[in-house]
Amino acid sequence: MDYTPLELMVYLASKEIKNGDRVIVGQGIPIIAGMLAKMTHAPNCILMTEAGIIDFLPYKSAFHIAESTTTKGFSYACDLADTFTTILFRGYVDVCFLGAAQVDKFGNLNSTVVGDYENPKIRLPGAGGAADFIGHSKRTIITLRGGQFVEKLDYCSSPGYLTGGDSREKAGFPQETGPSLLISTQGVFGFDKKTKELFLRGCFQGVEVEDIRKNVPWDLKMAPELQKICPPTEEHIRIFREFASGLMLRKSSNSEQLFTAVVDFIMGKGREIKVDEE
């Protein structure tokens, strides 16, 4: 069965969730990955939202962290402050997922501005709770869907391994926390246990190492033996498409078409949304 790079990213992200893990999920890739894991290999993982919905199995992907689609079967609810103070900061989050506009070689993330802070090329939503999640979760999975690798961030929104080595621990972050994996649209990357520098673990099918090197502005390290990235199974693709068909809306110049697509999605028609790109 054919699949898209996005579907492969979601599949690989879901495989990082172990049975019994406590997982913070946001809209987009994280909640789909969490749902896939819970419906396949990790039925006892506990999905949580930043807004405070704990242990749920969504019936449809969410557009934001407090959407009612995340309340199906939930065990209990708390407020946003409790999510951080009584769950995250006490070390109860095993996995979180974060995306970014920029990422550097030590897994530091920028989701605030591209360009000069006072006069940016692009003003982004900002970190929200991302800095806290990457700061205190035992494992952070970074997904780089539309962002880019940079030598130096235009703005550091969320701390990865700072300047590498033991700089993260020296800054006061809990031990054995921080980024553990990065999934891009071309391959999978890990972090060296000693230097904390990003390295390539494996390429997607049809992607060569040099294709990835072109997008990385430093001398990218390689694993001793690059992994073979397995494609998603037909079961995973089927679940993904039934659960989140048409979720990934792209910018469109056709506002009427986009509005119709959104209404169809909300009404549960479940068809794939296709919009004309600018």
C-alpha positions as CSV (number, residue, x, y, z in Angstrom):
1,M,0.0,0.0,0.0
2,D,1.3,3.4,-0.9
3,Y,1.9,5.9,1.9
4,T,3.0,9.5,2.3
5,P,6.1,10.8,4.1
6,L,3.7,12.3,6.7
7,E,2.1,8.9,7.3
8,L,5.6,7.4,7.7
9,M,6.5,10.1,10.3
10,V,3.3,9.4,12.3
11,Y,4.0,5.7,12.2
12,L,7.6,6.1,13.4
13,A,6.5,8.5,16.1
14,S,3.9,6.0,17.3
15,K,6.5,3.2,17.6
16,E,8.4,5.4,20.1
17,I,5.5,4.9,22.6
18,K,5.9,1.9,24.8
19,N,3.0,0.0,26.6
20,G,2.4,1.8,29.8
21,D,4.1,5.1,28.9
22,R,2.5,8.3,30.1
23,V,2.4,10.6,27.0
24,I,1.7,14.2,26.5
25,V,0.1,14.7,23.1
26,G,-0.9,17.9,21.2
27,Q,-2.8,18.4,18.0
28,G,-1.5,17.0,14.7
29,I,1.2,14.4,14.5
30,P,1.4,13.8,18.3
31,I,-2.3,12.9,18.9
32,I,-2.4,10.7,15.8
33,A,0.8,8.9,16.9
34,G,-0.6,8.4,20.4
35,M,-3.9,7.0,19.0
36,L,-2.0,4.6,16.7
37,A,0.1,3.3,19.5
38,K,-2.9,2.8,21.8
39,M,-4.9,1.0,19.1
40,T,-1.9,-1.3,18.2
41,H,1.2,-2.1,20.2
42,A,0.7,0.0,23.4
43,P,-3.0,-0.4,24.5
44,N,-2.0,0.6,28.1
45,C,-0.2,3.8,27.3
46,I,-1.8,6.8,29.0
47,L,-2.5,9.8,26.7
48,M,-2.7,13.2,28.3
49,T,-3.3,16.7,26.9
50,E,-1.8,20.0,28.1
51,A,-5.3,21.1,29.0
52,G,-5.7,18.3,31.6
53,I,-7.6,15.5,30.0
54,I,-6.0,12.3,31.3
55,D,-6.1,8.7,29.9
56,F,-8.4,8.9,26.8
57,L,-8.8,7.4,23.4
58,P,-9.9,10.1,21.0
59,Y,-12.5,9.4,18.4
60,K,-11.2,12.1,16.0
61,S,-8.0,14.1,15.8
62,A,-8.1,17.4,17.6
63,F,-7.4,20.9,16.2
64,H,-6.4,22.2,19.7
65,I,-5.4,20.9,23.1
66,A,-8.8,21.4,24.8
67,E,-11.1,20.0,22.1
68,S,-14.0,17.7,23.2
69,T,-12.7,14.9,20.9
70,T,-10.1,14.1,23.6
71,T,-12.7,13.3,26.2
72,K,-13.8,9.8,25.0
73,G,-13.2,7.3,27.8
74,F,-11.0,9.7,29.8
75,S,-10.2,8.7,33.4
76,Y,-10.1,12.2,34.9
77,A,-9.6,15.8,34.2
78,C,-7.5,18.5,35.9
79,D,-6.7,22.1,34.9
80,L,-3.7,23.2,32.9
81,A,-1.7,24.3,36.0
82,D,-2.1,20.8,37.5
83,T,-0.8,19.2,34.3
84,F,2.5,21.0,34.8
85,T,2.8,21.1,38.6
86,T,1.4,17.7,39.7
87,I,2.2,15.6,36.6
88,L,5.0,17.0,34.5
89,F,7.2,18.6,37.1
90,R,7.0,15.6,39.4
91,G,8.5,13.4,36.6
92,Y,5.4,11.5,35.6
93,V,5.6,12.2,31.8
94,D,7.5,9.6,29.9
95,V,7.2,10.9,26.3
96,C,6.3,14.2,24.7
97,F,6.3,15.3,21.0
98,L,7.4,18.7,19.8
99,G,7.7,20.3,16.4
100,A,9.6,23.4,15.5
101,A,10.5,25.9,12.8
102,Q,14.3,25.5,13.5
103,V,16.4,22.9,15.2
104,D,20.1,23.0,15.9
105,K,22.7,20.2,16.3
106,F,21.9,19.8,20.0
107,G,18.2,19.6,19.7
108,N,17.4,23.1,20.8
109,L,14.2,24.4,19.2
110,N,12.8,27.6,17.8
111,S,9.1,28.1,17.5
112,T,9.0,31.9,18.1
113,V,10.4,33.9,15.2
114,V,12.4,33.4,12.0
115,G,14.8,36.3,11.5
116,D,15.4,39.2,13.9
117,Y,13.2,39.1,17.0
118,E,12.2,42.8,16.7
119,N,11.6,42.6,12.9
120,P,11.1,39.0,12.0
121,K,10.5,37.4,8.6
122,I,7.9,35.2,10.3
123,R,6.3,35.5,13.7
124,L,5.4,32.1,15.0
125,P,3.0,31.0,17.8
126,G,5.8,30.6,20.4
127,A,6.7,27.8,22.7
128,G,3.6,27.6,24.9
129,G,4.3,24.7,27.2
130,A,7.0,23.2,25.0
131,A,9.9,24.5,27.0
132,D,8.5,22.8,30.1
133,F,7.7,19.6,28.3
134,I,11.2,19.2,26.8
135,G,12.7,20.3,30.1
136,H,11.0,17.6,32.2
137,S,9.8,14.7,30.0
138,K,12.0,11.6,30.1
139,R,12.0,11.4,26.3
140,T,11.2,14.1,23.7
141,I,10.4,13.1,20.1
142,I,11.0,16.0,17.7
143,T,9.1,16.0,14.4
144,L,10.5,18.3,11.7
145,R,7.8,18.4,9.1
146,G,8.2,21.9,7.7
147,G,11.0,23.3,9.7
148,Q,14.8,23.3,9.0
149,F,18.1,22.5,10.5
150,V,20.2,25.5,11.3
151,E,23.7,26.2,12.7
152,K,22.3,28.8,15.1
153,L,18.7,29.4,16.1
154,D,17.2,32.8,15.4
155,Y,15.6,32.4,18.8
156,C,15.8,29.5,21.4
157,S,12.2,28.7,22.4
158,S,12.8,25.3,24.0
159,P,16.0,23.8,25.4
160,G,17.4,20.6,24.0
161,Y,21.0,19.8,25.0
162,L,22.0,23.5,25.0
163,T,25.7,23.4,24.0
164,G,26.1,19.7,24.3
165,G,27.9,17.4,26.7
166,D,26.6,17.9,30.3
167,S,25.5,21.5,29.8
168,R,21.9,20.5,30.2
169,E,22.4,19.0,33.6
170,K,24.6,21.9,34.6
171,A,21.8,24.3,33.7
172,G,19.6,22.5,36.3
173,F,17.4,20.2,34.2
174,P,16.6,16.8,35.6
175,Q,19.0,14.0,34.6
176,E,17.9,11.5,31.9
177,T,15.6,14.0,30.2
178,G,15.8,15.7,26.8
179,P,15.4,14.9,23.1
180,S,15.8,11.2,22.2
181,L,14.8,11.1,18.6
182,L,14.2,13.5,15.7
183,I,12.0,12.4,12.7
184,S,12.1,14.5,9.6
185,T,10.5,14.1,6.2
186,Q,13.7,12.4,5.0
187,G,15.0,10.3,7.8
188,V,15.5,9.5,11.5
189,F,18.1,11.0,13.8
190,G,19.4,10.2,17.2
191,F,21.5,12.1,19.8
192,D,25.0,10.9,20.8
193,K,25.0,9.7,24.4
194,K,28.2,11.6,25.3
195,T,28.3,14.7,23.1
196,K,24.5,15.0,22.7
197,E,25.0,16.0,19.0
198,L,22.5,15.0,16.4
199,F,23.4,12.1,14.1
200,L,21.7,10.3,11.3
201,R,20.3,6.9,12.1
202,G,18.5,6.0,8.9
203,C,17.1,7.4,5.6
204,F,13.6,6.9,4.3
205,Q,13.2,4.8,1.2
206,G,14.3,6.7,-1.9
207,V,16.3,9.2,0.1
208,E,20.1,9.2,0.0
209,V,22.5,10.4,2.7
210,E,23.6,13.3,0.4
211,D,20.0,14.4,0.1
212,I,19.9,14.9,3.8
213,R,23.3,16.5,4.1
214,K,22.2,19.2,1.7
215,N,19.7,20.3,4.3
216,V,22.0,20.2,7.3
217,P,24.5,23.2,7.6
218,W,27.1,21.3,9.7
219,D,29.2,18.2,9.3
220,L,26.4,15.7,10.1
221,K,27.6,12.6,12.0
222,M,26.4,9.1,10.9
223,A,25.5,6.0,12.9
224,P,28.1,3.2,12.4
225,E,25.4,1.3,10.4
226,L,22.4,3.2,9.0
227,Q,19.1,1.6,9.9
228,K,16.6,0.3,7.4
229,I,13.4,2.3,8.0
230,C,10.5,-0.1,7.8
231,P,7.3,1.3,6.1
232,P,4.0,1.5,8.0
233,T,1.8,-1.6,7.9
234,E,-1.5,-1.6,6.0
235,E,-3.2,-1.7,9.4
236,H,-1.5,1.5,10.6
237,I,-2.3,3.3,7.3
238,R,-5.9,2.3,7.5
239,I,-6.2,3.5,11.1
240,F,-4.5,6.7,10.2
241,R,-6.7,7.5,7.3
242,E,-9.9,6.6,9.1
243,F,-9.0,8.6,12.1
244,A,-7.4,11.7,10.6
245,S,-8.3,11.9,6.9
246,G,-8.0,15.4,5.7
247,L,-6.5,16.6,9.0
248,M,-3.4,18.2,7.6
249,L,-4.8,21.3,6.0
250,R,-2.4,23.3,4.0
251,K,-2.5,27.0,3.2
252,S,-4.8,27.6,0.4
253,S,-5.7,30.6,-1.8
254,N,-9.2,29.0,-2.3
255,S,-10.9,30.1,0.9
256,E,-14.3,28.6,-0.2
257,Q,-12.8,25.2,-0.8
258,L,-10.9,25.3,2.5
259,F,-14.1,26.3,4.4
260,T,-16.0,23.5,2.8
261,A,-13.3,21.0,3.7
262,V,-13.2,22.1,7.3
263,V,-17.0,21.8,7.6
264,D,-16.9,18.3,6.1
265,F,-14.2,17.3,8.5
266,I,-16.2,18.7,11.5
267,M,-19.3,16.9,10.3
268,G,-17.4,13.7,10.2
269,K,-17.7,12.9,6.5
270,G,-14.2,11.6,6.7
271,R,-13.2,12.3,3.1
272,E,-9.7,13.3,2.3
273,I,-9.3,17.1,2.2
274,K,-7.5,18.3,-0.9
275,V,-6.8,22.0,-1.3
276,D,-4.9,24.0,-3.9
277,E,-1.6,25.2,-2.7
278,E,-0.4,28.8,-3.2
